[in-house]
Amino acid sequence: MALFRSKQAKKQKTQQAGKENPAFTTAVSKAIAPNDLIDSTKGTVQESLTPLLKAKQKKAAAEETVSRENHPFLRPLGNEPEDVGRQRGYLASDQQAQLKAQIQTADIIRKKVLAPDLSLDLPLERTEALEDKALDTIVRLIDKGRLTPPEKEEDQERFFEDILNEIFGFGPLERFINGEGVSEIMVNGPYIIFVEIDGRLHETGHKFLDDDHVERIIKRIVLPLQRLADSENPLVDARLPDGSRFNAVMRPVAIDGPSMSIRKFSKNRLNMDNLLKFNSLSDNMAYFLEAIVVGRQNIVVSGGTGSGKTTLINCLSGFIPEHERTVTIEDAAELQFWQRNVVRLETKKPTPNTPREVSIRDCVKNALRMRPERIVVGECRGGETLDMLQAMNTGHDGSMTTVHANDPRSCLSRLETLVLMSGEELPVNVVRKQIAGSVNFIVQASRLRDGSRKITHITEVAGMEGDTIVLNDIFKFYDEGDGEDGKIKGGHASAGLRPTCEQTLKQYGYSLPASLFMKTRKK
C-alpha cells in the first residue's frame, strides 16, 4: 500500500474537503470488548460452575483478548444480541455500513473502470497495472467526496486493502488464503468465519455482508473451475489453482447461510525431517517406516479428519526409489511426489458441457493397465477399496492409501464396510481374508486434544486366526496426560514385538537390530 500512501499524501487537502460532503460514508469499526465467557453463561449452568472452572474460563477469556490484539487474522469478537441465533451470528450496524461501502466501491471500479464486460461472479486477475488503476480510482472517489475512508491510518490501510480484495480476490477470505500460518478456513454463514492456526480453531471476527455476498465469493471460486454453484447444485467440491481443497454448501441445503471449507495446500512440502522436528514420531519409527516403504510393504494410513493423513503419505513417498513407476489417484490432487516417473490422475465431476463422470474406481481400474509398480490412492471411501486391495495382492506391492478411522482395529472394520459398498456380494470372511492378504501395515495418524498431530500406532497386519484379523503393534505413542502448559506429555516407543516381515526387509538392505523393537515404556 506504499503506492497508495504516496498518492494519499499528495491529495491530503482534497481528501479533507471531500469528507465534508460525502455521497455515501463508511463507519469506522468500533473496538468492541471480546465476549465474556462467564457473563454469557446464563441460568443454572452458571450457578453450577465450580470456582476453579470459572477461574479457568476467565483466564481463557483474558488470553483470547491478548491474542487478538494486533493479530493479522483475528479481530475482537463483539457482543451479540440475546435473540440472535448462535449458529447464525450477527453483523453490527457500523460493520454493515463499512462492508456495504467497500462492496459498492469495488463493484463501481470493476464495472465502470477495470472490466465492464466481466461478471462480478468471476475473478479478475490482479496485476500491478490494474491495482494501480484501482487505487487511482479510489483517490478520485475520495477527491469528489463520494467515499470517506476511516480516520486512523491503520484502519485506512485495512479499508483500502479490503476494497482491493473485493475487486480482485475473494473478499474477506483473501487474507486467510494468502496468509502464512492458516491451515484451514471454515465459513459458517455470512457472519461466522473460523480458521485453524497451529492446530487450534479460532473465530476470526471477520464477516461477510450477507448470504448473497458469500454466494458471490463461492461462485468466484468455482466458476473458473467449471463447477456449478446454485440452488439446483448446492453441493460443490473443487480444487483451487494452488491445490487447496474446497467445499461449499449453498442454500437451501445450508440452513444458516452458505458455508465453505478450504483446506489450504502447503506451499512448503514437508518431509520426514519436519515430522521429527514436530515430534510427530521418533527416530526409530522414521527408520522403520523407511524400511517398509523401500521393502514394498502395502500401507494404509488411517486417521480422522485433519489428522495429517495426506501429509504423511507425502512424507512416506519420499522413500520410494526413483526407478519405480507410481500412479497416484485422488479426488483433488494434493500429493506431491518428487520422483520423475509418476503419473497423477484426478477424478472428474460431471458438468453441463461434459456430463461424463470419472470416479476413483474408474481411475484405479485404468491404472492397472498403466504398468505401475505402485498405486497410491489419496483416500478410499467407497467401492474402489475392493479394486485397491486386489491391486495390492496382485503384484503392486508397496502401494498406499488412506482411510478415515480412529484406530487400527477400526480401520479394518472401515475397510470391510467399504469393500461391501462395491456392490459385490462377498461373504464377510472372504473380505477379511482379502484385507489380511493385501494390507501389511496400518499407520495411525491422530490429531490430539492439544492440537498436535502425531503418529500413534504403527501396526502390522499379521494374518488371520479363525475369523479374526491379527494386529501387532510395533510402535505406539504413550499418552501420559497433560502438562501445565496444556501440551500432552508422553512419547513414542516400541511395543515390544518384532515384525514378521523382517526377512523381506533384509532382502532390500534393511537389517533391523533387535534393540529397535525393545519395549522401553510401560503401559
C-alpha positions in Angstrom: 0.0 0.0 0.0 3.0 2.3 -0.2 1.8 3.4 -3.6 -1.5 4.5 -2.2 0.1 6.3 0.7 2.2 8.5 -1.6 -0.9 9.3 -3.6 -2.9 9.9 -0.5 -0.2 12.4 0.8 -0.3 14.4 -2.4 -4.1 14.8 -2.2 -4.5 15.2 1.5 -6.2 18.6 1.2 -8.7 17.4 -1.4 -9.4 14.4 0.7 -10.2 16.5 3.7 -12.5 18.7 1.6 -14.2 15.6 0.3 -15.0 14.4 3.8 -17.3 17.4 4.3 -19.9 16.3 1.6 -19.7 12.5 1.1 -22.4 10.8 -1.1 -22.1 7.7 0.9 -20.0 7.2 4.1 -18.5 4.4 6.0 -18.4 3.9 9.7 -15.1 3.1 11.4 -15.3 -0.3 13.2 -15.5 0.3 16.9 -13.3 -1.7 19.2 -15.7 -4.0 21.0 -14.6 -5.9 24.0 -14.4 -9.7 23.4 -17.1 -12.0 24.7 -17.0 -12.6 28.4 -17.3 -16.3 28.7 -18.7 -16.2 32.2 -21.3 -13.5 31.7 -22.6 -15.2 28.5 -23.5 -18.3 30.6 -27.0 -17.9 31.9 -29.2 -19.6 34.4 -28.5 -22.8 36.3 -25.5 -23.7 34.2 -23.6 -20.6 35.5 -24.7 -21.3 39.1 -23.4 -24.8 38.9 -19.9 -23.9 37.7 -17.2 -24.5 40.3 -14.9 -21.7 41.3 -12.0 -23.5 39.6 -13.9 -23.8 36.3 -14.9 -20.1 36.5 -11.3 -19.1 37.0 -10.2 -21.2 34.1 -12.8 -19.6 31.9 -11.7 -16.1 33.0 -8.1 -17.0 32.2 -9.1 -18.3 28.8 -11.0 -15.2 28.0 -8.1 -13.0 29.1 -5.6 -15.0 27.0 -8.0 -14.8 24.0 -8.2 -11.0 24.4 -4.4 -10.6 24.4 -4.0 -13.0 21.4 -6.3 -10.8 19.3 -4.5 -7.6 19.8 -2.7 -6.6 16.5 -3.3 -10.1 15.3 -3.0 -10.5 11.5 -6.1 -12.8 11.2 -8.2 -12.3 14.4 -10.4 -9.3 15.3 -12.2 -8.7 18.6 -15.5 -10.5 18.9 -18.4 -8.3 19.5 -21.2 -8.9 22.0 -24.3 -10.3 20.2 -27.9 -9.6 21.0 -29.5 -12.4 23.0 -32.2 -13.1 20.4 -29.6 -13.8 17.7 -29.1 -17.5 16.8 -25.8 -18.8 18.0 -25.1 -20.6 14.7 -26.2 -17.6 12.5 -24.1 -14.9 14.1 -24.6 -11.1 13.9 -23.3 -8.1 12.0 -23.2 -4.8 13.8 -24.6 -1.8 12.1 -21.3 0.0 11.8 -19.6 -3.0 10.3 -22.5 -3.4 7.9 -22.2 0.2 6.7 -18.4 -0.2 6.2 -18.8 -3.5 4.3 -21.6 -2.2 2.2 -19.5 0.8 1.2 -16.5 -1.3 0.4 -18.5 -3.7 -1.8 -20.3 -0.8 -3.6 -16.9 0.9 -4.3 -15.4 -2.4 -5.6 -18.3 -3.0 -7.9 -18.2 0.5 -9.3 -14.5 0.2 -10.0 -14.9 -3.2 -11.6 -17.9 -2.4 -13.8 -17.0 1.2 -14.7 -13.2 1.2 -14.9 -11.4 -2.2 -14.9 -13.6 -4.9 -16.5 -17.0 -3.6 -17.8 -17.8 -6.9 -19.6 -16.7 -9.3 -16.8 -19.4 -10.7 -14.4 -18.9 -9.9 -10.8 -19.2 -13.6 -10.1 -15.9 -14.2 -12.0 -12.4 -13.4 -10.6 -10.4 -10.6 -12.1 -6.6 -11.1 -12.4 -4.7 -9.0 -10.0 -1.9 -7.3 -11.9 0.2 -4.3 -10.8 -1.2 -2.1 -13.6 -4.8 -2.9 -12.7 -4.2 -2.5 -9.0 -2.6 0.9 -9.7 -5.6 1.9 -11.8 -8.0 0.8 -9.0 -6.1 2.9 -6.4 -6.2 5.9 -8.7 -10.0 5.5 -8.9 -10.3 5.3 -5.1 -8.3 8.5 -4.8 -10.7 10.2 -7.3 -13.7 9.0 -5.4 -12.3 10.5 -2.2 -11.5 13.7 -4.0 -15.0 14.0 -5.3 -16.5 13.4 -1.8 -18.0 10.1 -2.8 -16.0 8.0 -0.4 -14.9 8.7 3.2 -12.1 6.4 4.5 -11.5 5.8 8.2 -9.6 8.5 10.1 -6.9 6.3 11.6 -4.1 5.3 9.3 -4.1 1.6 10.4 -7.8 1.5 9.7 -7.3 3.1 6.3 -4.8 0.5 5.3 -7.2 -2.3 6.1 -10.1 -0.4 4.5 -8.3 0.1 1.1 -6.9 -3.5 1.1 -10.4 -4.8 1.7 -11.7 -2.9 -1.3 -8.9 -4.4 -3.5 -9.7 -7.9 -2.2 -13.3 -7.4 -3.2 -12.2 -6.3 -6.7 -9.5 -8.9 -7.4 -9.8 -11.6 -4.8 -12.1 -13.5 -2.5 -13.3 -10.7 -0.3 -12.9 -11.4 3.5 -11.2 -14.7 2.8 -8.3 -13.2 0.8 -6.2 -12.5 3.9 -6.6 -16.1 5.1 -5.9 -17.7 1.8 -2.7 -15.7 1.3 -1.6 -15.6 4.9 1.1 -17.9 6.3 0.1 -19.9 9.4 -3.6 -20.5 8.4 -4.1 -24.2 7.5 -7.9 -24.3 7.2 -10.7 -21.8 6.6 -14.3 -22.5 7.6 -17.2 -20.2 6.8 -20.5 -20.9 8.7 -22.8 -18.5 7.0 -22.0 -14.8 6.4 -21.2 -13.8 10.0 -19.1 -16.6 11.4 -15.6 -17.4 10.0 -13.2 -19.9 11.7 -9.6 -20.5 10.9 -7.2 -23.2 12.1 -3.9 -21.8 13.3 -1.3 -24.1 14.9 -3.8 -26.9 15.2 -6.4 -24.8 17.0 -9.7 -23.3 15.7 -10.3 -19.6 16.2 -13.3 -17.5 15.3 -11.8 -14.6 13.3 -14.3 -11.8 13.9 -14.2 -11.1 10.1 -17.6 -11.2 8.4 -19.4 -11.1 5.0 -22.1 -8.6 4.3 -24.9 -11.2 3.8 -25.8 -14.5 2.2 -25.5 -13.1 -1.3 -22.0 -11.9 -0.6 -20.9 -15.4 0.5 -22.5 -16.9 -2.6 -20.8 -14.4 -4.9 -17.4 -15.5 -3.5 -18.3 -19.2 -3.8 -19.1 -18.6 -7.5 -16.0 -16.6 -8.0 -14.0 -19.6 -6.7 -15.8 -22.4 -8.6 -17.0 -21.0 -11.9 -13.4 -20.8 -13.4 -13.1 -24.5 -12.4 -16.1 -25.4 -14.5 -18.2 -26.2 -11.4 -21.8 -25.1 -10.9 -22.9 -23.5 -7.6 -26.6 -22.6 -7.2 -29.8 -23.7 -5.7 -30.0 -26.6 -8.1 -26.4 -27.6 -7.5 -25.9 -26.7 -3.8 -23.1 -29.1 -3.0 -19.8 -28.1 -4.6 -16.4 -29.9 -4.3 -13.3 -28.5 -6.1 -9.6 -27.9 -6.0 -8.2 -24.4 -6.1 -5.4 -23.5 -8.5 -2.8 -23.7 -5.7 -4.0 -27.2 -4.8 -6.2 -26.3 -1.8 -9.2 -28.4 -1.2 -12.5 -26.5 -1.4 -16.1 -27.5 -0.4 -19.2 -25.3 -0.4 -22.8 -25.8 0.6 -25.4 -23.4 -0.8 -28.9 -22.5 0.1 -31.4 -24.2 0.6 -29.3 -27.1 1.9 -27.3 -24.8 4.2 -29.9 -23.7 6.8 -27.9 -20.9 8.5 -26.4 -19.5 5.2 -23.9 -20.6 2.6 -20.9 -22.4 4.1 -17.4 -23.1 2.9 -14.4 -25.2 3.9 -11.0 -24.6 2.5 -8.1 -27.0 3.3 -5.1 -25.0 2.3 -2.4 -26.6 0.2 1.0 -26.2 1.9 3.5 -24.3 -0.3 6.4 -25.9 1.5 6.4 -29.7 1.1 7.0 -31.4 4.4 9.3 -34.3 4.7 10.1 -36.9 7.4 12.7 -34.5 9.0 9.9 -32.0 9.5 7.8 -34.6 11.3 10.7 -35.5 13.5 11.1 -31.8 14.4 7.4 -31.6 15.3 7.8 -34.7 17.5 5.1 -36.4 15.4 7.2 -39.6 15.6 10.5 -41.0 16.9 13.8 -41.6 15.0 13.2 -45.4 15.3 9.7 -45.0 13.8 11.0 -42.9 10.9 13.7 -45.5 10.1 11.2 -48.4 10.3 8.8 -46.5 8.0 11.6 -46.0 5.5 12.4 -49.7 5.7 8.8 -50.9 5.0 8.3 -48.4 2.1 11.5 -49.4 0.4 10.7 -53.0 1.3 7.5 -52.7 -0.7 5.1 -53.3 2.1 1.4 -52.3 1.5 0.5 -49.5 3.8 -2.9 -48.0 4.9 -2.6 -44.6 6.6 -5.6 -44.3 9.0 -6.8 -41.2 10.8 -9.6 -38.8 11.4 -10.3 -35.5 9.5 -7.4 -33.1 9.8 -5.1 -35.7 11.4 -2.4 -35.3 8.7 -3.0 -38.4 6.5 -2.2 -36.7 3.2 0.9 -35.1 4.7 2.1 -38.5 6.0 1.6 -40.1 2.6 3.6 -37.3 1.0 6.4 -37.9 3.5 6.4 -41.7 3.0 6.5 -41.2 -0.8 9.9 -39.6 -0.3 11.3 -43.1 0.4 10.0 -44.6 -2.9 13.0 -45.4 -5.1 13.4 -43.2 -8.1 13.4 -46.0 -10.7 9.9 -47.3 -9.7 6.8 -46.2 -11.6 4.0 -44.9 -9.4 0.4 -43.9 -10.3 -1.4 -41.6 -7.9 -5.2 -41.3 -7.8 -7.1 -38.5 -6.0 -10.4 -36.7 -5.8 -8.5 -33.4 -5.5 -4.8 -33.6 -6.4 -2.8 -32.9 -3.2 0.0 -35.4 -3.3 3.5 -34.0 -4.1 5.9 -36.7 -5.1 9.4 -35.7 -6.0 10.1 -38.8 -8.3 10.1 -38.3 -12.1 8.3 -41.5 -13.1 4.9 -40.6 -11.5 1.5 -40.4 -13.3 -1.1 -38.3 -11.5 -4.8 -39.0 -12.0 -7.7 -36.9 -10.7 -11.4 -37.7 -10.7 -13.8 -35.7 -12.9 -17.1 -34.3 -11.8 -19.9 -34.0 -14.4 -20.6 -30.6 -15.9 -23.3 -29.3 -18.3 -20.8 -29.5 -21.2 -19.3 -32.8 -20.2 -21.8 -34.9 -18.2 -19.5 -38.0 -18.0 -18.2 -38.6 -14.5 -14.9 -40.3 -13.8 -14.7 -41.8 -10.3 -11.8 -43.0 -8.3 -12.8 -46.6 -9.0 -12.6 -45.9 -12.8 -9.1 -44.5 -12.3 -8.0 -47.5 -10.2 -9.2 -49.9 -12.9 -7.4 -47.8 -15.6 -4.2 -47.5 -13.5 -3.8 -51.3 -13.6 -3.3 -51.0 -17.4 -0.6 -48.4 -17.0 2.2 -50.8 -15.9 2.5 -49.3 -12.4 4.8 -50.8 -9.8 2.9 -48.9 -7.0 -0.5 -47.4 -6.9 -1.3 -44.6 -4.3 -4.9 -43.7 -3.8 -5.4 -40.4 -1.9 -8.4 -41.8 0.0 -10.5 -44.9 -0.2 -14.1 -44.0 0.6 -16.2 -46.4 -1.5 -16.2 -49.4 -3.8 -12.8 -48.6 -5.1 -11.4 -50.1 -1.9 -12.0 -53.6 -3.4 -10.1 -52.8 -6.5 -7.3 -51.3 -4.4 -7.0 -54.4 -2.2 -6.9 -56.6 -5.3 -4.1 -54.4 -6.8 -2.1 -54.7 -3.6 -2.5 -58.5 -3.7 -1.7 -59.0 -7.4 1.8 -57.7 -8.0 1.6 -54.0 -7.0 3.5 -54.3 -3.7 4.3 -51.1 -1.9 1.0 -49.5 -2.7 -0.5 -47.0 -0.2 -3.9 -45.4 0.5 -5.6 -43.6 3.4 -8.8 -44.4 5.3 -10.9 -42.5 7.8 -10.7 -44.4 11.1 -9.9 -43.7 14.7 -7.6 -46.6 15.4 -6.1 -49.6 13.6 -8.8 -52.1 14.6 -11.5 -49.6 13.4 -9.5 -49.2 10.2 -10.1 -52.9 9.4 -13.8 -52.5 10.1 -13.9 -49.5 7.9 -12.1 -51.4 5.1 -14.7 -54.2 5.4 -17.6 -51.7 5.0 -16.0 -50.0 2.1 -15.4 -53.3 0.2 -19.1 -54.2 0.8 -20.0 -50.9 -0.8 -18.5 -52.1 -4.1 -21.8 -53.9 -4.9 -20.2 -57.3 -5.0 -21.9 -59.9 -2.8 -18.9 -61.2 -0.9 -19.1 -63.1 2.4 -17.5 -61.2 5.3 -14.9 -63.9 6.0 -13.8 -63.6 2.3 -13.5 -59.8 2.7 -11.4 -60.3 5.8 -9.1 -62.7 4.1 -8.7 -60.3 1.2 -7.7 -57.5 3.7 -5.4 -59.7 5.7 -3.7 -60.9 2.5 -3.3 -57.4 1.0 -2.5 -54.9 3.8 0.8 -55.3 5.6 0.8 -52.2 7.9 -1.6 -49.7 9.3 -0.1 -46.3 10.2 -2.4 -44.4 12.5 -2.3 -40.6 12.4 -4.1 -38.7 15.1 -4.9 -35.1 16.0 -4.6 -34.9 19.7 -6.6 -32.8 22.2 -3.8 -30.1 22.3 -4.0 -29.7 18.6 -0.8 -31.6 17.8 -0.6 -34.3 15.2 1.2 -37.5 15.9 1.6 -41.0 14.6 0.1 -43.0 17.4 0.4 -46.5 16.0 2.5 -48.5 13.5 0.6 -51.8 13.4 1.4 -54.9 11.4 -1.4 -57.0 9.9 -0.2 -60.4 10.9 -2.7 -62.7 9.1 -5.8 -64.4 10.5 -6.7 -66.5 13.5 -10.1 -68.1 12.8 -12.3 -65.3 11.6 -10.3 -62.5 13.3 -7.5 -60.5 11.7 -4.4 -60.4 13.9 -2.9 -57.0 14.6 0.5 -56.5 16.2 1.5 -53.0 17.4 5.2 -52.4 16.5 5.4 -48.8 17.7 2.9 -46.7 19.8 2.5 -43.3 21.3 2.1 -43.5 25.1 -0.1 -40.7 26.4 0.9 -39.6 30.0 -1.6 -36.8 30.5 -1.4 -33.0 30.1 1.4 -30.7 31.3 1.0 -27.4 32.9 1.3 -25.7 29.6 -1.7 -27.6 28.2 0.6 -29.8 26.0 0.3 -33.6 26.0 3.0 -35.4 27.9 4.2 -38.8 26.7 6.3 -40.2 23.9 6.8 -42.8 21.2 8.3 -46.3 21.9 8.4 -49.8 20.6 5.5 -52.0 21.8 8.0 -54.9 22.2 7.1 -57.0 19.2 9.2 -57.8 16.1 7.5 -57.6 12.7 7.0 -60.8 10.7 8.4 -59.1 7.6 12.0 -58.8 8.9 13.4 -61.3 6.4 11.7 -59.5 3.5 13.2 -56.2 4.7 16.7 -57.7 4.8 16.4 -58.5 1.1 16.0 -54.8 0.5 19.1 -53.9 2.6 17.4 -53.2 6.0 18.8 -55.4 8.7 16.8 -54.1 11.7 18.6 -54.5 15.1 16.8 -56.2 18.0 17.2 -53.0 20.1 14.9 -51.2 17.7 12.0 -53.3 19.0 12.8 -53.5 22.7 10.0 -52.2 24.9 11.2 -49.2 26.8 7.9 -47.9 28.2 5.3 -49.4 30.5 1.6 -49.1 29.7 
